[in-house]
Amino acid sequence: MNDVRQLLARNMKRCRELLGLTQEKLAGRVGCSTTFIANIEIGKRFPSAASFDKIAAALEVHPSELFRGESTSYLSFGSARDIRRLFEAEMDQALDRAEKRLGAEDKQA
């Protein structure tokens, strides 16, 4: 995978996670398949200009943000809004895991 694809893949995934979106939800916002989103995030595919603009809009970022290096991107500095989104996404995932464990324990009892 070349550097540009790696950069896009890493930043796109990071933006998606900051918004608390699954690949499926992002695909719905963009109007494409989940496989297409997954392939971009692993560097297997590169979006067309039209798809790229839709992806950036769905991720609520300027298209240039998806190509910035980590040292110059707001993604690495983390504004309060971005940090809150990341925290909320992590908390939602933790709550989901806890609910699954509790549900499994209830079934065993």
BABA-471797 format. One record per atom (N, C-alpha, C, O, CB): residue number from 1; residue in three letters; x, y, z. Coordinates in steps of 0.05 Angstrom, whole numbers. Glycine has a CB too. Layout:
# residues N
+-----+------+--------+--------+--------+
| pos | code |     xx |     yy |     zz |
+-----+------+--------+--------+--------+
| NUM |  ALA |      X |      Y |      Z |
...
+-----+------+--------+--------+--------+
END
This chain:
# residues 109
+-----+------+--------+--------+--------+
| pos | code |     xx |     yy |     zz |
+-----+------+--------+--------+--------+
|   1 |  MET |     17 |    -24 |      0 |
|   1 |  MET |      0 |      0 |      0 |
|   1 |  MET |     18 |     25 |      0 |
|   1 |  MET |     37 |     26 |     15 |
|   1 |  MET |    -20 |      0 |     25 |
|   2 |  ASN |     12 |     45 |    -17 |
|   2 |  ASN |     29 |     68 |    -18 |
|   2 |  ASN |     22 |     87 |      5 |
|   2 |  ASN |      1 |     84 |     19 |
|   2 |  ASN |     26 |     82 |    -45 |
|   3 |  ASP |     39 |    108 |      8 |
|   3 |  ASP |     36 |    126 |     31 |
|   3 |  ASP |     10 |    142 |     30 |
|   3 |  ASP |     -3 |    146 |     51 |
|   3 |  ASP |     59 |    145 |     31 |
|   4 |  VAL |      1 |    150 |      6 |
|   4 |  VAL |    -24 |    166 |      4 |
|   4 |  VAL |    -48 |    149 |     12 |
|   4 |  VAL |    -66 |    158 |     27 |
|   4 |  VAL |    -28 |    177 |    -25 |
|   5 |  ARG |    -48 |    124 |      4 |
|   5 |  ARG |    -70 |    106 |     11 |
|   5 |  ARG |    -70 |    101 |     41 |
|   5 |  ARG |    -91 |    100 |     54 |
|   5 |  ARG |    -69 |     80 |     -4 |
|   6 |  GLN |    -46 |     97 |     52 |
|   6 |  GLN |    -44 |     92 |     81 |
|   6 |  GLN |    -54 |    116 |     97 |
|   6 |  GLN |    -68 |    113 |    117 |
|   6 |  GLN |    -14 |     86 |     89 |
|   7 |  LEU |    -46 |    140 |     88 |
|   7 |  LEU |    -54 |    164 |    101 |
|   7 |  LEU |    -85 |    167 |    100 |
|   7 |  LEU |    -98 |    173 |    120 |
|   7 |  LEU |    -41 |    189 |     89 |
|   8 |  LEU |    -96 |    164 |     77 |
|   8 |  LEU |   -125 |    165 |     74 |
|   8 |  LEU |   -139 |    144 |     91 |
|   8 |  LEU |   -158 |    150 |    105 |
|   8 |  LEU |   -134 |    162 |     44 |
|   9 |  ALA |   -129 |    120 |     90 |
|   9 |  ALA |   -141 |     98 |    105 |
|   9 |  ALA |   -141 |    104 |    135 |
|   9 |  ALA |   -161 |    101 |    149 |
|   9 |  ALA |   -126 |     71 |    100 |
|  10 |  ARG |   -118 |    112 |    145 |
|  10 |  ARG |   -116 |    118 |    174 |
|  10 |  ARG |   -133 |    142 |    183 |
|  10 |  ARG |   -148 |    140 |    203 |
|  10 |  ARG |    -86 |    124 |    181 |
|  11 |  ASN |   -133 |    163 |    167 |
|  11 |  ASN |   -149 |    187 |    175 |
|  11 |  ASN |   -179 |    182 |    171 |
|  11 |  ASN |   -194 |    192 |    187 |
|  11 |  ASN |   -140 |    211 |    158 |
|  12 |  MET |   -186 |    167 |    151 |
|  12 |  MET |   -214 |    162 |    147 |
|  12 |  MET |   -225 |    145 |    170 |
|  12 |  MET |   -247 |    151 |    180 |
|  12 |  MET |   -219 |    148 |    120 |
|  13 |  LYS |   -211 |    125 |    177 |
|  13 |  LYS |   -220 |    108 |    200 |
|  13 |  LYS |   -221 |    124 |    226 |
|  13 |  LYS |   -240 |    121 |    241 |
|  13 |  LYS |   -201 |     84 |    203 |
|  14 |  ARG |   -201 |    141 |    230 |
|  14 |  ARG |   -200 |    157 |    255 |
|  14 |  ARG |   -224 |    176 |    256 |
|  14 |  ARG |   -236 |    179 |    277 |
|  14 |  ARG |   -174 |    172 |    257 |
|  15 |  CYS |   -230 |    189 |    234 |
|  15 |  CYS |   -253 |    207 |    233 |
|  15 |  CYS |   -279 |    192 |    237 |
|  15 |  CYS |   -296 |    202 |    252 |
|  15 |  CYS |   -254 |    222 |    205 |
|  16 |  ARG |   -281 |    169 |    225 |
|  16 |  ARG |   -305 |    153 |    228 |
|  16 |  ARG |   -309 |    145 |    258 |
|  16 |  ARG |   -331 |    147 |    268 |
|  16 |  ARG |   -304 |    128 |    211 |
|  17 |  GLU |   -288 |    137 |    270 |
|  17 |  GLU |   -289 |    129 |    298 |
|  17 |  GLU |   -295 |    153 |    317 |
|  17 |  GLU |   -309 |    150 |    337 |
|  17 |  GLU |   -263 |    115 |    307 |
|  18 |  LEU |   -284 |    176 |    310 |
|  18 |  LEU |   -290 |    200 |    326 |
|  18 |  LEU |   -320 |    206 |    326 |
|  18 |  LEU |   -331 |    216 |    345 |
|  18 |  LEU |   -274 |    224 |    316 |
|  19 |  LEU |   -332 |    201 |    303 |
|  19 |  LEU |   -361 |    206 |    301 |
|  19 |  LEU |   -378 |    183 |    313 |
|  19 |  LEU |   -402 |    185 |    314 |
|  19 |  LEU |   -369 |    210 |    272 |
|  20 |  GLY |   -364 |    162 |    320 |
|  20 |  GLY |   -378 |    139 |    331 |
|  20 |  GLY |   -394 |    123 |    310 |
|  20 |  GLY |   -414 |    110 |    316 |
|  20 |  GLY |   -397 |    147 |    353 |
|  21 |  LEU |   -384 |    124 |    285 |
|  21 |  LEU |   -398 |    111 |    263 |
|  21 |  LEU |   -385 |     83 |    258 |
|  21 |  LEU |   -361 |     80 |    260 |
|  21 |  LEU |   -397 |    128 |    238 |
|  22 |  THR |   -402 |     64 |    251 |
|  22 |  THR |   -392 |     39 |    241 |
|  22 |  THR |   -387 |     43 |    211 |
|  22 |  THR |   -395 |     63 |    199 |
|  22 |  THR |   -412 |     15 |    246 |
|  23 |  GLN |   -373 |     24 |    199 |
|  23 |  GLN |   -369 |     25 |    170 |
|  23 |  GLN |   -396 |     24 |    155 |
|  23 |  GLN |   -400 |     38 |    135 |
|  23 |  GLN |   -351 |      2 |    160 |
|  24 |  GLU |   -414 |      9 |    166 |
|  24 |  GLU |   -441 |      7 |    154 |
|  24 |  GLU |   -456 |     34 |    155 |
|  24 |  GLU |   -468 |     41 |    136 |
|  24 |  GLU |   -457 |    -15 |    168 |
|  25 |  LYS |   -454 |     47 |    178 |
|  25 |  LYS |   -468 |     73 |    180 |
|  25 |  LYS |   -455 |     94 |    162 |
|  25 |  LYS |   -469 |    110 |    150 |
|  25 |  LYS |   -467 |     83 |    209 |
|  26 |  LEU |   -428 |     94 |    160 |
|  26 |  LEU |   -415 |    112 |    142 |
|  26 |  LEU |   -423 |    106 |    113 |
|  26 |  LEU |   -428 |    125 |     97 |
|  26 |  LEU |   -384 |    110 |    145 |
|  27 |  ALA |   -424 |     81 |    106 |
|  27 |  ALA |   -432 |     73 |     79 |
|  27 |  ALA |   -460 |     84 |     73 |
|  27 |  ALA |   -465 |     93 |     50 |
|  27 |  ALA |   -431 |     43 |     75 |
|  28 |  GLY |   -478 |     82 |     92 |
|  28 |  GLY |   -505 |     93 |     88 |
|  28 |  GLY |   -505 |    123 |     84 |
|  28 |  GLY |   -520 |    133 |     67 |
|  28 |  GLY |   -522 |     86 |    112 |
|  29 |  ARG |   -488 |    137 |     98 |
|  29 |  ARG |   -487 |    166 |     95 |
|  29 |  ARG |   -475 |    173 |     67 |
|  29 |  ARG |   -484 |    193 |     55 |
|  29 |  ARG |   -469 |    178 |    116 |
|  30 |  VAL |   -456 |    157 |     58 |
|  30 |  VAL |   -443 |    162 |     32 |
|  30 |  VAL |   -459 |    152 |      9 |
|  30 |  VAL |   -458 |    164 |    -13 |
|  30 |  VAL |   -415 |    149 |     32 |
|  31 |  GLY |   -475 |    131 |     13 |
|  31 |  GLY |   -490 |    119 |     -9 |
|  31 |  GLY |   -474 |     99 |    -24 |
|  31 |  GLY |   -476 |     97 |    -48 |
|  31 |  GLY |   -500 |    141 |    -27 |
|  32 |  CYS |   -458 |     83 |     -9 |
|  32 |  CYS |   -442 |     63 |    -22 |
|  32 |  CYS |   -443 |     38 |     -5 |
|  32 |  CYS |   -458 |     37 |     15 |
|  32 |  CYS |   -412 |     73 |    -25 |
|  33 |  SER |   -428 |     17 |    -13 |
|  33 |  SER |   -428 |     -8 |      2 |
|  33 |  SER |   -409 |     -7 |     26 |
|  33 |  SER |   -390 |      8 |     26 |
|  33 |  SER |   -422 |    -31 |    -16 |
|  34 |  THR |   -415 |    -23 |     46 |
|  34 |  THR |   -397 |    -26 |     69 |
|  34 |  THR |   -370 |    -36 |     59 |
|  34 |  THR |   -349 |    -28 |     70 |
|  34 |  THR |   -409 |    -44 |     90 |
|  35 |  THR |   -370 |    -54 |     40 |
|  35 |  THR |   -345 |    -66 |     29 |
|  35 |  THR |   -327 |    -44 |     17 |
|  35 |  THR |   -303 |    -45 |     21 |
|  35 |  THR |   -351 |    -87 |      8 |
|  36 |  PHE |   -340 |    -25 |      3 |
|  36 |  PHE |   -325 |     -3 |     -8 |
|  36 |  PHE |   -310 |     13 |     14 |
|  36 |  PHE |   -287 |     19 |     11 |
|  36 |  PHE |   -343 |     15 |    -25 |
|  37 |  ILE |   -325 |     20 |     35 |
|  37 |  ILE |   -313 |     34 |     57 |
|  37 |  ILE |   -290 |     18 |     70 |
|  37 |  ILE |   -269 |     29 |     75 |
|  37 |  ILE |   -335 |     41 |     79 |
|  38 |  ALA |   -296 |     -7 |     75 |
|  38 |  ALA |   -275 |    -25 |     87 |
|  38 |  ALA |   -250 |    -27 |     70 |
|  38 |  ALA |   -228 |    -26 |     80 |
|  38 |  ALA |   -287 |    -53 |     92 |
|  39 |  ASN |   -254 |    -29 |     44 |
|  39 |  ASN |   -231 |    -31 |     26 |
|  39 |  ASN |   -215 |     -5 |     25 |
|  39 |  ASN |   -190 |     -6 |     22 |
|  39 |  ASN |   -240 |    -37 |     -2 |
|  40 |  ILE |   -227 |     18 |     28 |
|  40 |  ILE |   -213 |     43 |     29 |
|  40 |  ILE |   -197 |     44 |     55 |
|  40 |  ILE |   -174 |     52 |     56 |
|  40 |  ILE |   -232 |     68 |     27 |
|  41 |  GLU |   -210 |     35 |     77 |
|  41 |  GLU |   -197 |     37 |    104 |
|  41 |  GLU |   -173 |     17 |    106 |
|  41 |  GLU |   -156 |     21 |    124 |
|  41 |  GLU |   -217 |     31 |    125 |
|  42 |  ILE |   -171 |     -3 |     89 |
|  42 |  ILE |   -148 |    -21 |     90 |
|  42 |  ILE |   -129 |    -14 |     67 |
|  42 |  ILE |   -109 |    -28 |     64 |
|  42 |  ILE |   -157 |    -50 |     88 |
|  43 |  GLY |   -135 |      6 |     52 |
|  43 |  GLY |   -117 |     15 |     30 |
|  43 |  GLY |   -119 |     -2 |      5 |
|  43 |  GLY |   -102 |      0 |    -13 |
|  43 |  GLY |    -90 |     14 |     40 |
|  44 |  LYS |   -140 |    -17 |      2 |
|  44 |  LYS |   -144 |    -34 |    -21 |
|  44 |  LYS |   -156 |    -19 |    -44 |
|  44 |  LYS |   -150 |    -25 |    -68 |
|  44 |  LYS |   -161 |    -58 |    -14 |
|  45 |  ARG |   -173 |      1 |    -38 |
|  45 |  ARG |   -186 |     17 |    -59 |
|  45 |  ARG |   -181 |     46 |    -54 |
|  45 |  ARG |   -174 |     54 |    -31 |
|  45 |  ARG |   -216 |     11 |    -60 |
|  46 |  PHE |   -184 |     62 |    -75 |
|  46 |  PHE |   -181 |     91 |    -72 |
|  46 |  PHE |   -206 |    103 |    -85 |
|  46 |  PHE |   -213 |     96 |   -107 |
|  46 |  PHE |   -155 |    102 |    -86 |
|  47 |  PRO |   -220 |    121 |    -71 |
|  47 |  PRO |   -245 |    131 |    -81 |
|  47 |  PRO |   -242 |    150 |   -104 |
|  47 |  PRO |   -221 |    163 |   -107 |
|  47 |  PRO |   -260 |    145 |    -59 |
|  48 |  SER |   -263 |    152 |   -121 |
|  48 |  SER |   -263 |    172 |   -142 |
|  48 |  SER |   -266 |    199 |   -128 |
|  48 |  SER |   -271 |    201 |   -104 |
|  48 |  SER |   -286 |    167 |   -162 |
|  49 |  ALA |   -262 |    220 |   -144 |
|  49 |  ALA |   -265 |    248 |   -133 |
|  49 |  ALA |   -293 |    252 |   -122 |
|  49 |  ALA |   -296 |    264 |   -101 |
|  49 |  ALA |   -259 |    269 |   -155 |
|  50 |  ALA |   -313 |    242 |   -136 |
|  50 |  ALA |   -341 |    246 |   -127 |
|  50 |  ALA |   -346 |    231 |   -101 |
|  50 |  ALA |   -358 |    241 |    -82 |
|  50 |  ALA |   -361 |    236 |   -149 |
|  51 |  SER |   -336 |    206 |   -100 |
|  51 |  SER |   -339 |    190 |    -75 |
|  51 |  SER |   -324 |    202 |    -52 |
|  51 |  SER |   -333 |    203 |    -29 |
|  51 |  SER |   -331 |    161 |    -80 |
|  52 |  PHE |   -300 |    212 |    -58 |
|  52 |  PHE |   -283 |    224 |    -38 |
|  52 |  PHE |   -297 |    248 |    -25 |
|  52 |  PHE |   -297 |    251 |     -1 |
|  52 |  PHE |   -256 |    233 |    -50 |
|  53 |  ASP |   -309 |    265 |    -41 |
|  53 |  ASP |   -324 |    288 |    -31 |
|  53 |  ASP |   -347 |    280 |    -13 |
|  53 |  ASP |   -352 |    292 |      8 |
|  53 |  ASP |   -334 |    306 |    -54 |
|  54 |  LYS |   -361 |    259 |    -21 |
|  54 |  LYS |   -383 |    248 |     -5 |
|  54 |  LYS |   -373 |    237 |     22 |
|  54 |  LYS |   -386 |    241 |     42 |
|  54 |  LYS |   -399 |    227 |    -21 |
|  55 |  ILE |   -351 |    224 |     21 |
|  55 |  ILE |   -339 |    212 |     45 |
|  55 |  ILE |   -331 |    234 |     64 |
|  55 |  ILE |   -338 |    233 |     88 |
|  55 |  ILE |   -315 |    195 |     39 |
|  56 |  ALA |   -318 |    255 |     54 |
|  56 |  ALA |   -309 |    277 |     71 |
|  56 |  ALA |   -334 |    291 |     84 |
|  56 |  ALA |   -334 |    297 |    107 |
|  56 |  ALA |   -293 |    297 |     55 |
|  57 |  ALA |   -355 |    295 |     68 |
|  57 |  ALA |   -379 |    308 |     78 |
|  57 |  ALA |   -392 |    290 |     99 |
|  57 |  ALA |   -401 |    300 |    120 |
|  57 |  ALA |   -399 |    313 |     55 |
|  58 |  ALA |   -393 |    264 |     95 |
|  58 |  ALA |   -405 |    246 |    114 |
|  58 |  ALA |   -389 |    245 |    140 |
|  58 |  ALA |   -401 |    241 |    162 |
|  58 |  ALA |   -407 |    218 |    102 |
|  59 |  LEU |   -363 |    250 |    138 |
|  59 |  LEU |   -346 |    250 |    162 |
|  59 |  LEU |   -344 |    278 |    175 |
|  59 |  LEU |   -330 |    281 |    195 |
|  59 |  LEU |   -318 |    240 |    154 |
|  60 |  GLU |   -357 |    297 |    162 |
|  60 |  GLU |   -358 |    324 |    173 |
|  60 |  GLU |   -331 |    337 |    175 |
|  60 |  GLU |   -325 |    351 |    194 |
|  60 |  GLU |   -371 |    324 |    200 |
|  61 |  VAL |   -314 |    332 |    154 |
|  61 |  VAL |   -288 |    344 |    153 |
|  61 |  VAL |   -283 |    356 |    126 |
|  61 |  VAL |   -296 |    348 |    106 |
|  61 |  VAL |   -266 |    324 |    160 |
|  62 |  HIS |   -265 |    375 |    124 |
|  62 |  HIS |   -256 |    385 |     98 |
|  62 |  HIS |   -240 |    363 |     85 |
|  62 |  HIS |   -225 |    348 |     98 |
|  62 |  HIS |   -239 |    411 |    101 |
|  63 |  PRO |   -243 |    359 |     59 |
|  63 |  PRO |   -229 |    337 |     45 |
|  63 |  PRO |   -199 |    336 |     50 |
|  63 |  PRO |   -187 |    315 |     51 |
|  63 |  PRO |   -234 |    339 |     16 |
|  64 |  SER |   -187 |    360 |     53 |
|  64 |  SER |   -158 |    360 |     58 |
|  64 |  SER |   -150 |    347 |     84 |
|  64 |  SER |   -127 |    337 |     87 |
|  64 |  SER |   -148 |    389 |     58 |
|  65 |  GLU |   -168 |    346 |    104 |
|  65 |  GLU |   -162 |    333 |    129 |
|  65 |  GLU |   -156 |    304 |    126 |
|  65 |  GLU |   -140 |    292 |    142 |
|  65 |  GLU |   -185 |    336 |    149 |
|  66 |  LEU |   -167 |    291 |    106 |
|  66 |  LEU |   -163 |    263 |    102 |
|  66 |  LEU |   -135 |    256 |     91 |
|  66 |  LEU |   -127 |    233 |     90 |
|  66 |  LEU |   -184 |    251 |     84 |
|  67 |  PHE |   -120 |    277 |     83 |
|  67 |  PHE |    -93 |    272 |     72 |
|  67 |  PHE |    -72 |    285 |     89 |
|  67 |  PHE |    -48 |    285 |     81 |
|  67 |  PHE |    -92 |    283 |     44 |
|  68 |  ARG |    -79 |    296 |    112 |
|  68 |  ARG |    -59 |    309 |    129 |
|  68 |  ARG |    -44 |    288 |    145 |
|  68 |  ARG |    -54 |    268 |    153 |
|  68 |  ARG |    -72 |    329 |    148 |
|  69 |  GLY |    -18 |    294 |    148 |
|  69 |  GLY |     -2 |    277 |    165 |
|  69 |  GLY |    -10 |    281 |    194 |
|  69 |  GLY |    -22 |    301 |    202 |
|  69 |  GLY |     28 |    283 |    162 |
|  70 |  GLU |     -3 |    261 |    211 |
|  70 |  GLU |    -12 |    262 |    239 |
|  70 |  GLU |     -2 |    286 |    253 |
|  70 |  GLU |    -15 |    297 |    271 |
|  70 |  GLU |     -2 |    237 |    253 |
|  71 |  SER |     22 |    296 |    247 |
|  71 |  SER |     33 |    319 |    262 |
|  71 |  SER |     19 |    345 |    256 |
|  71 |  SER |     21 |    364 |    271 |
|  71 |  SER |     63 |    321 |    257 |
|  72 |  THR |      5 |    347 |    233 |
|  72 |  THR |     -7 |    372 |    225 |
|  72 |  THR |    -38 |    371 |    226 |
|  72 |  THR |    -51 |    391 |    221 |
|  72 |  THR |      1 |    380 |    198 |
|  73 |  SER |    -49 |    348 |    233 |
|  73 |  SER |    -77 |    345 |    232 |
|  73 |  SER |    -91 |    352 |    259 |
|  73 |  SER |    -79 |    347 |    280 |
|  73 |  SER |    -84 |    317 |    224 |
|  74 |  TYR |   -115 |    362 |    257 |
|  74 |  TYR |   -130 |    367 |    282 |
|  74 |  TYR |   -136 |    340 |    295 |
|  74 |  TYR |   -141 |    339 |    319 |
|  74 |  TYR |   -157 |    382 |    276 |
|  75 |  LEU |   -135 |    318 |    279 |
|  75 |  LEU |   -140 |    292 |    290 |
|  75 |  LEU |   -120 |    284 |    312 |
|  75 |  LEU |   -127 |    270 |    331 |
|  75 |  LEU |   -140 |    271 |    268 |
|  76 |  SER |    -96 |    293 |    309 |
|  76 |  SER |    -76 |    286 |    329 |
|  76 |  SER |    -76 |    305 |    353 |
|  76 |  SER |    -70 |    298 |    375 |
|  76 |  SER |    -48 |    284 |    317 |
|  77 |  PHE |    -83 |    331 |    347 |
|  77 |  PHE |    -84 |    350 |    369 |
|  77 |  PHE |   -109 |    346 |    386 |
|  77 |  PHE |   -109 |    349 |    410 |
|  77 |  PHE |    -83 |    378 |    358 |
|  78 |  GLY |   -131 |    340 |    373 |
|  78 |  GLY |   -156 |    334 |    386 |
|  78 |  GLY |   -169 |    358 |    399 |
|  78 |  GLY |   -162 |    366 |    421 |
|  78 |  GLY |   -152 |    314 |    407 |
|  79 |  SER |   -188 |    370 |    385 |
|  79 |  SER |   -203 |    392 |    397 |
|  79 |  SER |   -221 |    380 |    419 |
|  79 |  SER |   -224 |    356 |    420 |
|  79 |  SER |   -220 |    407 |    376 |
|  80 |  ALA |   -232 |    396 |    435 |
|  80 |  ALA |   -250 |    387 |    457 |
|  80 |  ALA |   -273 |    371 |    445 |
|  80 |  ALA |   -281 |    350 |    456 |
|  80 |  ALA |   -261 |    410 |    474 |
|  81 |  ARG |   -284 |    380 |    423 |
|  81 |  ARG |   -306 |    366 |    410 |
|  81 |  ARG |   -298 |    339 |    401 |
|  81 |  ARG |   -313 |    319 |    404 |
|  81 |  ARG |   -317 |    383 |    386 |
|  82 |  ASP |   -274 |    337 |    389 |
|  82 |  ASP |   -264 |    311 |    379 |
|  82 |  ASP |   -258 |    292 |    402 |
|  82 |  ASP |   -264 |    268 |    400 |
|  82 |  ASP |   -239 |    315 |    362 |
|  83 |  ILE |   -247 |    302 |    423 |
|  83 |  ILE |   -240 |    285 |    446 |
|  83 |  ILE |   -266 |    275 |    458 |
|  83 |  ILE |   -268 |    252 |    466 |
|  83 |  ILE |   -224 |    301 |    467 |
|  84 |  ARG |   -287 |    292 |    460 |
|  84 |  ARG |   -312 |    284 |    471 |
|  84 |  ARG |   -325 |    262 |    454 |
|  84 |  ARG |   -335 |    243 |    464 |
|  84 |  ARG |   -332 |    308 |    473 |
|  85 |  ARG |   -324 |    266 |    428 |
|  85 |  ARG |   -335 |    245 |    410 |
|  85 |  ARG |   -321 |    219 |    413 |
|  85 |  ARG |   -334 |    198 |    414 |
|  85 |  ARG |   -333 |    255 |    381 |
|  86 |  LEU |   -294 |    219 |    415 |
|  86 |  LEU |   -279 |    195 |    418 |
|  86 |  LEU |   -286 |    182 |    444 |
|  86 |  LEU |   -291 |    158 |    446 |
|  86 |  LEU |   -249 |    201 |    417 |
|  87 |  PHE |   -287 |    198 |    466 |
|  87 |  PHE |   -294 |    187 |    492 |
|  87 |  PHE |   -322 |    174 |    491 |
|  87 |  PHE |   -326 |    153 |    502 |
|  87 |  PHE |   -293 |    209 |    513 |
|  88 |  GLU |   -342 |    188 |    479 |
|  88 |  GLU |   -369 |    178 |    478 |
|  88 |  GLU |   -370 |    152 |    462 |
|  88 |  GLU |   -384 |    134 |    469 |
|  88 |  GLU |   -388 |    199 |    465 |
|  89 |  ALA |   -355 |    151 |    440 |
|  89 |  ALA |   -354 |    126 |    424 |
|  89 |  ALA |   -343 |    103 |    440 |
|  89 |  ALA |   -353 |     81 |    439 |
|  89 |  ALA |   -338 |    130 |    398 |
|  90 |  GLU |   -321 |    109 |    455 |
|  90 |  GLU |   -309 |     88 |    471 |
|  90 |  GLU |   -328 |     79 |    494 |
|  90 |  GLU |   -329 |     56 |    500 |
|  90 |  GLU |   -282 |     97 |    483 |
|  91 |  MET |   -342 |     98 |    506 |
|  91 |  MET |   -361 |     91 |    527 |
|  91 |  MET |   -384 |     75 |    516 |
|  91 |  MET |   -393 |     56 |    529 |
|  91 |  MET |   -372 |    117 |    540 |
|  92 |  ASP |   -394 |     82 |    492 |
|  92 |  ASP |   -416 |     66 |    480 |
|  92 |  ASP |   -407 |     38 |    475 |
|  92 |  ASP |   -422 |     19 |    480 |
|  92 |  ASP |   -424 |     79 |    454 |
|  93 |  GLN |   -382 |     34 |    466 |
|  93 |  GLN |   -372 |      7 |    461 |
|  93 |  GLN |   -369 |     -8 |    487 |
|  93 |  GLN |   -376 |    -32 |    488 |
|  93 |  GLN |   -345 |      9 |    446 |
|  94 |  ALA |   -360 |      5 |    508 |
|  94 |  ALA |   -357 |     -8 |    534 |
|  94 |  ALA |   -384 |    -16 |    545 |
|  94 |  ALA |   -387 |    -38 |    556 |
|  94 |  ALA |   -343 |     11 |    554 |
|  95 |  LEU |   -404 |      2 |    542 |
|  95 |  LEU |   -431 |     -5 |    551 |
|  95 |  LEU |   -443 |    -28 |    536 |
|  95 |  LEU |   -456 |    -45 |    547 |
|  95 |  LEU |   -449 |     20 |    549 |
|  96 |  ASP |   -438 |    -29 |    510 |
|  96 |  ASP |   -448 |    -51 |    493 |
|  96 |  ASP |   -436 |    -77 |    503 |
|  96 |  ASP |   -450 |    -98 |    505 |
|  96 |  ASP |   -441 |    -46 |    464 |
|  97 |  ARG |   -409 |    -77 |    508 |
|  97 |  ARG |   -396 |   -102 |    518 |
|  97 |  ARG |   -407 |   -110 |    545 |
|  97 |  ARG |   -412 |   -134 |    549 |
|  97 |  ARG |   -366 |    -97 |    520 |
|  98 |  ALA |   -412 |    -91 |    563 |
|  98 |  ALA |   -423 |    -98 |    589 |
|  98 |  ALA |   -451 |   -109 |    587 |
|  98 |  ALA |   -458 |   -128 |    600 |
|  98 |  ALA |   -424 |    -72 |    607 |
|  99 |  GLU |   -468 |    -97 |    569 |
|  99 |  GLU |   -495 |   -107 |    565 |
|  99 |  GLU |   -495 |   -136 |    554 |
|  99 |  GLU |   -511 |   -152 |    562 |
|  99 |  GLU |   -511 |    -89 |    547 |
| 100 |  LYS |   -476 |   -142 |    536 |
| 100 |  LYS |   -474 |   -169 |    525 |
| 100 |  LYS |   -466 |   -188 |    547 |
| 100 |  LYS |   -477 |   -210 |    548 |
| 100 |  LYS |   -454 |   -169 |    502 |
| 101 |  ARG |   -447 |   -180 |    564 |
| 101 |  ARG |   -439 |   -198 |    585 |
| 101 |  ARG |   -461 |   -203 |    605 |
| 101 |  ARG |   -466 |   -226 |    613 |
| 101 |  ARG |   -415 |   -186 |    600 |
| 102 |  LEU |   -476 |   -182 |    612 |
| 102 |  LEU |   -498 |   -185 |    630 |
| 102 |  LEU |   -520 |   -203 |    618 |
| 102 |  LEU |   -532 |   -219 |    632 |
| 102 |  LEU |   -510 |   -158 |    638 |
| 103 |  GLY |   -525 |   -199 |    593 |
| 103 |  GLY |   -545 |   -216 |    579 |
| 103 |  GLY |   -537 |   -245 |    578 |
| 103 |  GLY |   -553 |   -263 |    582 |
| 103 |  GLY |   -549 |   -206 |    551 |
| 104 |  ALA |   -511 |   -250 |    574 |
| 104 |  ALA |   -501 |   -278 |    574 |
| 104 |  ALA |   -503 |   -290 |    602 |
| 104 |  ALA |   -509 |   -314 |    605 |
| 104 |  ALA |   -471 |   -278 |    564 |
| 105 |  GLU |   -498 |   -274 |    623 |
| 105 |  GLU |   -499 |   -284 |    650 |
| 105 |  GLU |   -528 |   -290 |    657 |
| 105 |  GLU |   -534 |   -310 |    671 |
| 105 |  GLU |   -488 |   -264 |    670 |
| 106 |  ASP |   -547 |   -274 |    648 |
| 106 |  ASP |   -575 |   -278 |    654 |
| 106 |  ASP |   -585 |   -304 |    641 |
| 106 |  ASP |   -601 |   -319 |    652 |
| 106 |  ASP |   -592 |   -254 |    644 |
| 107 |  LYS |   -575 |   -310 |    617 |
| 107 |  LYS |   -583 |   -334 |    603 |
| 107 |  LYS |   -573 |   -359 |    617 |
| 107 |  LYS |   -586 |   -380 |    616 |
| 107 |  LYS |   -574 |   -333 |    574 |
| 108 |  GLN |   -549 |   -357 |    629 |
| 108 |  GLN |   -537 |   -379 |    643 |
| 108 |  GLN |   -551 |   -385 |    669 |
| 108 |  GLN |   -551 |   -408 |    679 |
| 108 |  GLN |   -507 |   -375 |    647 |
| 109 |  ALA |   -562 |   -365 |    682 |
| 109 |  ALA |   -574 |   -367 |    708 |
| 109 |  ALA |   -601 |   -380 |    708 |
| 109 |  ALA |   -614 |   -384 |    729 |
| 109 |  ALA |   -577 |   -341 |    721 |
+-----+------+--------+--------+--------+
END
